[in-house]
């Protein structure tokens, strides 16, 4: 249709079937890179035997120019950045390191430069390029998916990354509708915009349904006490206040944020489409997270952002169905963000206060000491990306509410209030 002429997804490497997910990631590198993969495929075991650092020290420095395709580079980035997290956090927050050894640092740096990604584990590694179907001909359901490379935390790690992958997958019809919205606005076609916005709204709702699977597959105490430290970086992190020296790259230490859902391009796209404005610290953090995305995805977001305002179009047309479709999308976005706050409460806030109680009372059970009690105290109230998580998420949600249309012509009541009340009422834990 006319949509492709204005904004083509494929030009920005956004897949019609998988959105921002890398379609069919490679599961192995050429034989030459076996020294990396042998370690990367056994990270949990090597950490639990406290021998990952030793294995990295004994690793040869390999020639990264032998990596050829985009998929080879993505798998190399996933493997090397996972090794980096394991190397830095092998002993928890206690014995961190100041220097990443040359044979790992130089390779990760070179691969990162070629992909224009930062030299640290991010959402584009752990989620977007870290999956395969058990049965290649089967569906993309949780039971038929597995990770290529994993971290300590067993089934909870698989659950956390794969449920996040399913949220990305649920967004795909909505992403495909974005060029339709943009074309409809351009051609002054109210019906086209309304129809496409209804698809976006449904996709955001499907994302929320997918996110609910966290409760089935992710154990709060294992996520909080074990996995989370391996996702945290060396920027805004008291455990690594000086950052990390990448040996053989530069002498000065560098700071990078840990992995975070804020690095997912999906909600950035929907926010730009809907005209949701994030300002202040949370806006700055979200903007900075775009540097952790594959560059073509970041450009896709910027392209949406450069288009004429959909919100103004909706206000000018004053069409009941169009306005309703727009409001519905916003209210689904608020719903999704409320549900995410819910999840964070269960997986971060509650275990954090439990950990505080344990440390104060000294009455930990052995099992809890093993999980929650081991959690890094520096991370207590923070997201893995380093943000003060609750105030950040609530600000982001409230900014989403600001996008509601002031009122329908000829109606006394502000329709957005009912939507907001509905969204807020979902906040019971």
C-alpha positions in Angstrom: 0.0 0.0 0.0 0.9 3.7 0.2 2.5 3.1 3.7 5.8 1.7 2.5 6.5 4.9 0.5 6.7 7.0 3.7 8.3 4.7 6.2 9.7 1.3 5.4 10.4 -1.1 8.2 12.9 -3.2 6.3 15.1 -0.2 5.6 15.6 0.0 9.4 16.1 -3.7 9.8 12.8 -4.1 11.6 11.3 -7.4 10.7 7.8 -7.9 9.4 7.6 -11.1 11.4 9.8 -10.4 14.4 9.9 -6.6 14.9 13.2 -5.7 16.7 14.0 -9.4 17.5 16.9 -10.7 15.4 15.2 -13.4 13.1 16.9 -16.8 13.4 20.0 -15.9 15.4 23.1 -18.0 14.7 23.5 -20.6 17.4 27.3 -21.1 17.0 30.4 -19.4 15.6 33.0 -20.9 13.3 35.4 -23.4 14.8 38.1 -20.7 15.2 36.0 -19.0 17.9 35.6 -22.2 19.9 37.7 -20.8 22.8 35.1 -18.1 23.4 32.1 -20.3 22.9 33.4 -23.1 25.2 33.4 -20.6 28.1 30.3 -18.6 27.1 28.2 -21.8 27.0 29.1 -22.7 30.5 29.0 -19.4 32.4 26.8 -20.5 35.3 29.0 -23.6 36.0 32.2 -21.6 35.8 30.9 -18.9 38.1 29.7 -21.4 40.7 33.1 -23.1 40.7 34.8 -19.6 40.9 36.8 -20.4 37.8 35.5 -18.1 35.0 38.1 -15.4 35.6 40.9 -18.0 35.3 39.4 -19.4 32.1 39.2 -15.9 30.6 42.9 -15.2 31.5 43.9 -18.3 29.6 41.8 -17.4 26.5 43.7 -16.6 23.3 43.3 -13.2 21.8 41.3 -14.0 18.6 41.1 -12.1 15.3 37.7 -10.5 15.2 37.9 -9.5 11.5 37.2 -13.1 10.7 33.7 -12.6 11.9 31.7 -11.8 8.7 27.9 -11.6 8.9 25.7 -9.4 11.0 24.5 -12.6 12.8 28.1 -13.7 13.5 28.8 -10.3 15.1 25.6 -10.4 17.2 26.4 -13.9 18.6 30.0 -12.8 19.3 28.7 -9.7 21.1 26.3 -11.8 23.2 29.0 -14.3 24.1 31.8 -11.8 24.9 29.5 -9.4 26.8 28.2 -12.3 28.8 31.8 -13.3 29.6 32.4 -9.7 30.7 29.5 -9.8 33.1 30.6 -13.1 34.5 34.2 -11.8 34.8 33.3 -8.6 36.6 30.7 -10.1 39.0 32.1 -13.6 39.6 32.5 -12.9 43.3 29.4 -10.7 43.7 29.8 -7.1 44.7 32.6 -7.9 47.0 35.7 -8.6 44.9 35.0 -6.6 41.8 37.8 -5.9 39.3 39.1 -2.6 37.9 40.4 -4.1 34.6 38.9 -6.3 31.9 41.8 -8.3 30.5 43.1 -7.5 27.0 42.2 -10.9 25.4 38.5 -10.2 26.3 38.4 -6.4 26.3 40.0 -5.9 22.8 37.8 -8.5 21.1 34.6 -7.2 22.7 35.6 -3.6 21.8 36.2 -4.5 18.1 33.0 -6.4 17.8 31.1 -3.5 19.5 32.6 -1.0 17.2 31.5 -2.9 14.1 27.9 -3.2 15.4 27.9 0.3 16.9 26.8 -1.2 20.2 28.3 -0.5 23.6 30.8 -3.1 25.0 28.5 -4.4 27.7 25.6 -6.9 27.9 22.4 -5.2 26.8 18.8 -6.0 25.8 19.9 -6.4 22.2 22.1 -9.3 23.3 20.2 -11.2 26.1 16.7 -10.9 24.5 16.8 -10.0 20.8 19.7 -12.3 19.7 19.6 -15.0 22.3 16.9 -17.5 21.3 16.2 -20.5 19.2 13.2 -22.8 18.6 13.6 -26.3 20.1 11.6 -27.6 17.2 12.4 -25.3 14.2 9.1 -26.0 12.6 7.1 -25.3 15.8 5.5 -22.1 17.0 7.2 -19.3 18.9 5.6 -20.3 22.2 7.4 -20.3 25.6 7.6 -24.2 25.6 9.3 -24.2 22.2 11.9 -21.6 22.9 15.4 -21.8 24.5 18.3 -19.5 25.2 21.6 -19.8 23.5 23.7 -18.4 26.3 22.6 -18.1 29.9 23.6 -16.7 33.3 23.3 -17.9 36.9 19.8 -18.4 38.1 18.6 -21.5 36.3 15.0 -21.6 35.0 14.4 -18.0 36.2 16.9 -16.7 33.7 15.3 -18.6 30.9 11.9 -17.3 32.1 13.1 -13.7 32.4 14.7 -13.4 29.0 12.1 -15.5 27.1 9.1 -13.8 28.6 10.7 -10.5 27.6 11.1 -11.9 24.1 7.4 -12.8 24.0 6.5 -9.2 25.0 8.6 -8.0 22.0 6.9 -10.5 19.8 3.4 -9.4 20.9 4.3 -5.9 19.8 5.0 -6.8 16.2 1.5 -6.2 14.7 1.5 -2.8 16.4 4.9 -1.9 15.0 3.7 -2.9 11.5 0.7 -0.5 12.0 3.0 2.5 12.6 3.7 3.2 8.9 -0.1 2.9 8.3 -0.8 5.6 11.0 1.9 7.8 9.5 0.6 7.4 6.0 -3.0 8.0 7.1 -2.0 11.3 8.8 -0.1 12.3 5.7 -3.0 11.6 3.3 -5.6 12.9 5.7 -7.3 9.5 5.8 -9.2 9.3 9.1 -10.4 5.7 8.5 -6.9 4.5 7.8 -5.5 6.1 11.0 -8.4 4.8 13.1 -8.0 1.2 11.9 -4.2 1.3 12.4 -4.5 2.8 15.9 -6.9 0.0 16.9 -4.2 -2.5 15.8 -1.6 -0.6 17.9 -3.9 -0.7 21.0 -4.5 -4.4 20.6 -0.8 -5.0 20.3 -0.1 -3.1 23.6 -2.7 -5.2 25.3 -1.1 -8.4 24.0 2.2 -7.1 25.4 0.6 -6.8 28.8 -0.8 -10.4 28.5 2.7 -11.7 27.6 4.3 -9.8 30.5 1.9 -11.6 32.9 3.9 -14.8 32.2 6.7 -13.4 34.4 4.7 -14.7 37.4 4.7 -18.2 36.0 8.3 -18.5 35.1 10.4 -16.1 37.2 11.1 -16.5 40.9 11.3 -13.2 42.7 14.0 -14.2 45.1 16.2 -15.8 42.4 15.7 -12.8 40.1 16.5 -10.3 42.8 19.2 -12.3 44.7 21.1 -14.0 41.9 20.4 -12.9 38.3 20.2 -9.1 38.8 23.8 -8.4 39.6 24.9 -10.0 36.3 22.7 -7.5 34.4 24.1 -4.5 36.2 26.8 -2.2 34.7 29.5 0.2 35.8 27.8 3.5 35.6 25.9 4.9 38.5 26.8 1.8 40.4 28.5 2.3 43.8 30.1 -1.2 43.6 32.1 0.0 40.5 32.3 3.7 41.1 35.3 4.2 38.9 33.9 2.3 35.9 36.0 -0.4 34.2 39.3 -0.2 32.3 39.1 -2.1 29.0 42.8 -3.2 28.8 44.4 -2.6 25.4 41.5 -0.3 24.3 42.3 2.8 26.4 43.9 3.5 29.8 41.1 5.6 31.2 38.2 3.7 32.8 34.8 3.7 31.0 31.3 3.7 32.3 28.4 1.8 30.8 24.9 1.2 32.1 23.6 -2.3 32.8 20.9 -4.0 30.7 17.4 -2.6 31.1 14.0 -2.9 29.4 14.4 0.8 28.7 16.8 -0.4 26.0 13.9 -2.0 24.1 12.9 0.1 21.1 9.3 -1.0 21.2 7.8 1.5 23.8 10.1 4.2 22.5 8.3 3.8 19.1 4.8 3.8 20.6 5.7 6.9 22.8 7.0 8.8 19.7 3.9 7.9 17.7 1.5 8.9 20.4 3.4 12.1 21.2 4.2 11.1 24.8 6.9 13.4 26.1 9.4 12.3 28.7 11.4 15.1 30.3 13.9 15.7 33.1 16.0 12.9 34.5 13.7 10.1 33.3 13.6 11.6 29.8 17.4 11.9 29.7 17.8 8.3 30.9 15.5 7.0 28.2 17.3 9.1 25.5 20.6 7.7 26.7 19.3 4.2 26.5 18.8 4.6 22.7 22.6 4.4 22.4 22.3 0.8 23.7 20.1 -0.2 20.7 21.2 -1.4 17.3 21.7 1.9 15.4 19.1 1.2 12.7 16.5 0.7 15.4 17.4 4.0 17.1 17.0 5.6 13.6 13.6 4.0 13.2 12.5 5.6 16.5 13.9 9.0 15.4 12.1 8.7 12.0 8.7 8.2 13.8 9.5 11.2 16.0 10.2 13.5 13.0 6.7 13.0 11.6 3.8 15.5 11.8 2.0 15.1 15.2 -0.6 12.4 15.3 -2.1 14.1 18.4 -2.6 17.3 16.5 -4.2 15.4 13.7 -6.6 13.7 16.2 -7.5 17.1 17.7 -8.0 18.8 14.3 -10.2 16.0 12.9 -12.4 15.8 16.1 -13.7 12.5 14.9 -15.3 10.4 17.5 -13.9 7.0 16.4 -10.5 8.4 15.8 -10.3 10.1 19.1 -11.5 7.0 20.9 -8.9 4.8 19.1 -6.2 7.3 20.1 -7.4 7.5 23.8 -7.6 3.7 23.8 -3.9 3.4 22.8 -2.8 5.8 25.4 -4.9 4.1 28.1 -3.4 0.7 27.1 0.1 2.2 27.4 -0.8 3.5 30.9 -2.2 0.0 31.7 1.0 -1.7 30.5 3.2 0.7 32.5 1.1 0.1 35.6 1.4 -3.6 35.2 5.2 -3.2 34.8 5.3 -1.2 38.1 3.3 -4.1 39.6 6.0 -6.6 38.4 8.9 -4.5 39.6 7.2 -4.2 43.0 7.1 -8.0 43.3 10.6 -8.6 41.8 12.6 -5.7 43.2 10.8 -3.6 45.9 9.5 -6.5 48.1 12.7 -8.6 48.0 14.7 -5.4 48.7 12.8 -4.7 51.8 12.9 -8.4 52.8 16.7 -8.2 52.4 16.9 -5.1 54.5 14.9 -6.9 57.3 17.2 -9.9 57.0 20.4 -7.8 57.3 19.0 -5.9 60.3 17.5 -8.8 62.2 20.3 -11.3 61.5 17.6 -14.0 61.5 18.1 -15.3 57.9 17.2 -18.9 57.0 20.1 -20.6 55.2 18.0 -20.7 52.0 17.2 -17.0 52.0 20.8 -16.1 52.8 21.7 -18.0 49.7 19.4 -16.0 47.5 18.0 -12.7 48.8 20.7 -12.3 51.4 23.4 -12.4 48.7 21.8 -9.6 46.7 24.1 -6.6 46.3 23.1 -3.9 48.8 24.2 -1.2 46.3 21.4 -2.3 44.0 18.6 -2.3 46.7 16.4 0.4 45.3 17.7 0.5 41.7 16.9 -0.9 38.4 19.7 -2.8 36.6 20.1 0.1 34.3 21.1 2.2 37.4 17.9 4.2 37.7 16.1 4.9 41.0 13.5 2.5 39.7 10.1 3.3 41.3 10.2 7.1 40.9 11.5 6.6 37.4 8.7 4.2 36.4 6.0 6.3 38.0 7.2 9.5 36.3 7.2 7.7 32.9 3.7 6.4 33.5 2.4 9.8 34.6 3.9 11.4 31.5 2.0 8.9 29.4 -1.3 10.1 31.1 -0.4 13.7 30.0 -1.1 12.7 26.4 -4.9 12.3 26.9 -7.1 14.6 24.8 -8.5 17.4 27.1 -12.2 16.7 26.3 -14.6 15.6 23.6 -16.5 18.5 22.0 -20.0 18.6 23.5 -19.2 16.4 26.5 -18.9 17.8 30.0 -16.9 15.0 31.5 -13.2 14.5 30.7 -13.2 11.0 29.2 -9.6 10.4 30.0 -10.4 10.4 33.7 -12.3 7.2 33.5 -9.4 5.6 31.6 -6.9 6.8 34.1 -9.0 5.5 37.0 -9.4 2.2 35.3 -5.7 2.0 34.7 -4.8 3.0 38.3 -7.3 0.5 39.8 -5.3 -2.3 38.2 -2.5 -1.5 40.6 -3.4 -3.9 43.3 -0.6 -6.3 44.0 
